[in-house]
Amino acid sequence: MEYAALGSSELTVSRICLGMMSFGDTPAREWQLREDAAEPIVRRAVDAGITFFDTADSYAGGTGEEITGRLLSRLFARREDYVLATKVYFPTGPGPEDRGLSRRHIMAAIDASLTRLGTDYVDLYQIHRYDLDVPVEETMAALDDVVGSGKARYIGASSMYAWQFAKAQYAARAAGGPGFVSMQSHYNLVYREEEREMLPLCADQGVGVIPYSPLARGLLAGNRTRTGARRTLRAASDPLADTRFDAHAETDFDVVDALTEVAAAHSVPPARIALAWLLAQPTVTAPIIGATKPHHVDDAVASVSLRLPSEHTTRLTAPYRPHPVIGHT
């Protein structure tokens, strides 16, 4: 495993982050694993040197955080040995105050997350989306207080327009508070729209990029075919993937075909090549991978040391065609 600083922060993270959305005791999706099935996956990641873990208060009705906290406390000797990230924004209850980025909700949400996680602090507290209904100054002041209280070490953001991210950063710094040290972007070989504005902004501002959906919800790992076959349980029960990629099926599968060819040339699974390409992008610190089988972890870890020659990088990127911007709502 390799390690790197997360943006301009003092957090050192493994170059693969294990996303914990795959786990929950009240599964919202058929492919999510309960704690007993999740433990061998997380143990394999820890044994391979992964020290960076990402969850959210909305995953699996809050049980995603509970499982994350219990597993990490069992698998690590000390809290200081891993970097824990969670997120706030999406609904965690039926009421109007159980969501969003108001001061009231952020203050309640961080305490609830810490209780579920069984820890006194998170290393990275992220806003899951941008809240158009709350003044950004209120949100950033509340996050400043979360950091000031010691409940979070740093703050990060996820999936928004570059102008929104810049506005939030300005609001934080104008008030003398901490800005975001990370951006969790939707970024992979079949969705590269973040390269237009967000990634250059992050590079300029010293913000670490931790892409989610690095395998395009399994598309880049071969879970779907051009003819419409669904090869995995997730592919057969993931409506979000249908809305994100089916509209560009032909061009997306041109990228998948190129990926398959490059993977064959290296004699490795396509997932390794897709992650190796992402890791080679200068703004990317650590892709967030989902894993429900041991080989998902193995492929991700192996990708860290895989270097692609320029002709293979060109082959991977040449078929790409622009997409509508998605994922910010």
C-alpha positions in Angstrom: 0.0 0.0 0.0 1.1 3.6 -0.6 0.1 6.6 1.5 -0.3 10.3 0.8 -1.4 13.5 2.4 -5.0 14.4 1.9 -4.8 17.7 0.1 -3.1 20.4 2.3 -4.2 18.7 5.5 -1.9 16.7 7.9 -4.0 13.6 7.4 -2.0 10.7 5.9 -4.3 8.3 4.1 -3.9 5.0 2.2 -4.3 5.5 -1.5 -7.3 3.3 -1.5 -10.3 4.3 0.7 -12.8 1.6 1.6 -16.3 2.9 1.2 -18.7 1.4 3.8 -21.9 2.0 1.9 -21.9 -1.8 1.1 -22.6 -2.7 4.7 -25.7 -2.3 6.8 -27.9 -4.2 9.3 -31.0 -2.7 7.7 -30.0 -3.1 4.0 -31.5 -0.7 1.6 -30.2 -2.7 -1.4 -30.1 -6.4 -2.0 -26.3 -6.3 -2.4 -25.5 -4.7 1.0 -23.9 -7.0 3.5 -24.7 -7.4 7.2 -22.0 -7.2 9.8 -21.0 -10.8 9.9 -20.5 -10.9 6.1 -18.8 -7.5 6.1 -16.1 -8.3 8.7 -14.0 -10.6 6.4 -14.0 -7.9 3.7 -13.0 -5.1 6.0 -10.4 -7.4 7.7 -8.9 -8.1 4.3 -8.6 -4.4 3.6 -7.0 -3.7 6.9 -4.5 -6.6 6.4 -3.6 -5.1 3.0 -2.7 -1.7 4.6 -5.9 0.3 3.9 -6.3 2.8 6.7 -8.9 5.2 5.2 -12.7 4.5 5.6 -15.7 6.5 4.4 -19.3 6.2 5.5 -22.3 8.5 5.9 -25.1 9.0 8.4 -27.7 8.1 5.8 -26.3 4.7 4.9 -28.6 1.7 5.7 -30.7 3.8 8.2 -27.6 4.7 10.3 -26.5 1.1 10.7 -23.8 1.6 8.2 -22.0 3.9 10.7 -22.7 1.5 13.6 -21.1 -1.4 11.7 -18.2 0.8 10.6 -17.5 1.8 14.2 -17.7 -1.7 15.6 -15.5 -3.3 12.9 -12.8 -0.7 13.0 -12.6 -0.8 16.8 -12.1 -4.5 16.6 -9.6 -4.5 13.7 -7.3 -1.6 14.9 -5.4 -1.5 18.1 -5.7 2.3 18.4 -8.1 5.0 17.1 -5.1 6.9 15.8 -4.3 4.1 13.4 -7.0 4.8 10.9 -8.7 7.8 9.2 -12.5 7.8 9.5 -14.7 9.9 7.4 -18.5 10.4 7.4 -21.0 12.7 5.8 -24.1 14.8 6.5 -27.0 16.1 4.4 -29.4 13.3 3.3 -32.4 12.5 5.4 -31.9 10.5 8.6 -35.5 10.7 9.8 -39.0 11.8 8.8 -38.9 15.4 10.0 -37.9 18.5 8.0 -35.0 19.1 10.4 -33.7 15.6 9.9 -31.8 16.6 6.7 -29.8 19.4 5.0 -27.0 21.6 6.1 -28.7 24.0 8.6 -26.8 24.7 11.8 -29.4 22.9 13.8 -29.1 19.7 11.7 -25.3 19.7 11.5 -24.9 20.0 15.3 -27.4 17.2 15.9 -26.0 15.1 13.1 -22.4 15.1 14.2 -23.3 14.0 17.7 -25.6 11.2 16.4 -22.8 10.1 14.0 -20.2 10.0 16.8 -22.6 7.9 18.9 -23.2 5.4 16.1 -19.5 5.2 15.3 -18.5 4.8 18.9 -15.8 7.4 18.8 -15.1 10.9 20.1 -14.2 12.4 16.7 -14.1 11.8 13.0 -11.0 12.7 11.0 -13.0 14.1 8.1 -16.6 15.4 8.3 -18.1 16.0 4.8 -21.2 17.6 3.4 -22.8 15.0 1.2 -24.3 17.6 -1.2 -24.7 21.4 -1.4 -27.8 22.8 0.3 -29.5 25.5 -1.8 -32.0 26.2 1.0 -29.5 27.2 3.7 -27.1 30.2 3.4 -23.6 28.8 2.8 -22.3 31.1 5.5 -24.5 29.3 8.1 -23.3 25.9 7.0 -19.6 26.9 7.0 -19.9 28.5 10.5 -21.5 25.4 11.9 -18.7 23.2 10.4 -16.2 25.6 11.9 -17.7 25.0 15.3 -17.7 21.2 14.7 -13.9 21.4 14.1 -13.4 23.8 17.0 -15.2 21.5 19.4 -12.8 18.7 18.5 -15.6 16.5 17.0 -13.9 16.6 13.6 -10.3 17.2 12.6 -11.1 18.4 9.0 -14.0 19.1 6.7 -14.6 18.0 3.2 -17.3 18.2 0.5 -18.9 15.9 -2.1 -20.5 16.3 -5.5 -21.3 19.9 -6.3 -20.7 22.5 -9.0 -17.3 24.2 -9.0 -18.9 27.6 -8.3 -20.7 26.2 -5.3 -17.4 24.7 -3.9 -15.6 28.0 -4.5 -18.4 30.0 -2.8 -18.2 27.7 0.3 -14.5 28.0 0.5 -14.6 31.7 0.3 -17.3 31.9 3.0 -15.2 29.7 5.3 -12.0 31.7 4.8 -13.8 35.1 5.0 -15.0 34.1 8.4 -11.6 32.9 9.5 -12.6 29.3 9.7 -11.2 26.1 8.1 -12.0 25.4 4.4 -12.6 22.0 2.9 -9.5 19.9 2.5 -11.1 17.3 0.2 -13.6 16.9 -2.6 -15.5 13.6 -3.1 -16.2 13.8 -6.8 -18.0 11.5 -9.1 -15.1 10.6 -11.4 -14.2 7.6 -13.5 -13.3 6.5 -17.0 -16.9 6.9 -18.3 -17.7 10.1 -16.4 -14.9 12.7 -16.6 -16.9 15.9 -16.5 -15.1 16.9 -13.3 -12.0 17.5 -15.4 -13.6 20.7 -16.8 -13.7 22.9 -13.6 -13.7 21.0 -10.3 -10.4 19.2 -10.6 -8.4 22.2 -11.7 -10.0 24.2 -8.9 -9.0 21.5 -6.4 -5.4 21.4 -7.8 -5.2 25.2 -7.4 -6.5 25.2 -3.9 -4.6 22.2 -2.5 -7.7 20.1 -2.1 -7.4 16.3 -2.2 -9.8 14.5 -4.5 -11.3 11.2 -3.3 -13.5 10.0 -6.2 -16.6 7.9 -5.5 -18.0 5.4 -8.0 -14.5 4.8 -9.5 -15.7 1.8 -11.3 -19.0 3.4 -12.5 -21.1 1.3 -10.2 -19.5 -1.8 -11.6 -19.8 -1.0 -15.3 -16.0 -0.8 -15.5 -15.6 -4.1 -13.7 -17.8 -5.8 -16.3 -21.1 -6.2 -14.5 -23.1 -5.2 -17.6 -22.8 -5.9 -21.3 -23.6 -3.9 -24.4 -26.5 -6.2 -25.1 -28.1 -5.4 -21.7 -27.1 -8.5 -19.7 -26.7 -7.9 -15.9 -24.0 -10.1 -14.5 -24.2 -9.3 -10.8 -26.8 -8.8 -8.1 -25.9 -5.2 -7.9 -26.2 -4.6 -11.6 -29.6 -6.2 -11.6 -30.9 -4.0 -8.7 -29.2 -0.6 -9.1 -31.7 1.9 -10.6 -29.2 4.8 -10.1 -26.8 3.1 -12.5 -29.5 2.9 -15.1 -30.2 6.6 -15.0 -26.5 7.6 -14.9 -25.1 5.4 -17.7 -27.7 3.9 -20.0 -28.3 7.2 -21.8 -24.7 6.9 -23.1 -24.6 3.1 -23.5 -22.8 3.0 -26.8 -20.1 5.5 -26.0 -19.7 4.2 -22.5 -19.2 0.7 -23.8 -16.7 1.9 -26.3 -14.6 2.9 -23.2 -15.4 -0.5 -21.6 -14.1 -2.2 -24.7 -10.9 -0.2 -24.7 -10.5 -1.0 -21.0 -11.0 -4.7 -21.6 -8.3 -4.7 -24.3 -5.8 -2.9 -22.1 -6.6 -5.3 -19.2 -5.9 -8.2 -21.5 -2.6 -6.8 -22.5 -1.6 -6.6 -18.8 -3.3 -10.0 -17.9 -5.2 -8.4 -15.1 -9.0 -7.7 -14.4 -10.4 -4.5 -16.0 -11.1 -3.1 -12.5 -7.4 -2.9 -11.8 -6.7 -0.9 -14.9 -9.6 1.5 -14.3 -8.4 2.2 -10.8 -4.7 2.4 -11.9 -5.8 5.1 -14.4 -7.6 7.0 -11.8 -4.7 6.8 -9.3 -2.4 8.3 -12.0 -4.5 11.5 -12.3 -2.5 14.2 -10.5 -5.4 15.5 -8.4 -6.5 12.1 -7.1 -5.5 11.1 -3.6 -7.6 8.0 -3.0 -10.5 6.4 -4.9 -13.3 5.2 -2.7 -14.0 1.6 -3.6 -17.0 -0.5 -2.6 -16.4 -4.1 -1.9 -18.7 -7.1 -1.3 -16.2 -9.8 -2.2 -12.6 -10.4 -1.2 -11.3 -10.0 -4.8 -12.7 -6.5 -4.9 -10.2 -5.5 -2.2 -7.4 -7.4 -3.9 -7.9 -5.7 -7.2 -8.0 -2.3 -5.6 -4.9 -2.9 -3.6 -3.0 -4.3 -6.7 -4.0 -1.2 -8.7 -1.8 1.0 -6.5 1.4 -0.4 -7.9 0.2 -0.8 -11.5 1.7 1.8 -13.9 0.2 2.2 -17.3 2.3 3.2 -20.4 1.2 6.3 -22.2 -0.1 4.3 -25.2 -2.5 2.5 -22.9 -3.6 5.7 -21.2 -4.4 7.1 -24.7 -6.3 4.0 -25.6 -8.4 4.3 -22.5 -9.3 7.9 -22.8 -9.7 8.2 -26.6 -13.3 6.8 -26.8 -14.7 9.2 -24.2 -17.5 11.6 -25.2 -18.9 14.4 -23.0 -21.8 13.6 -20.7 -24.4 15.9 -19.1 -23.3 16.9 -15.6 -24.9 14.6 -13.1 -24.6 13.6 -9.4 -24.9 17.0 -7.7 -28.5 16.6 -6.4 
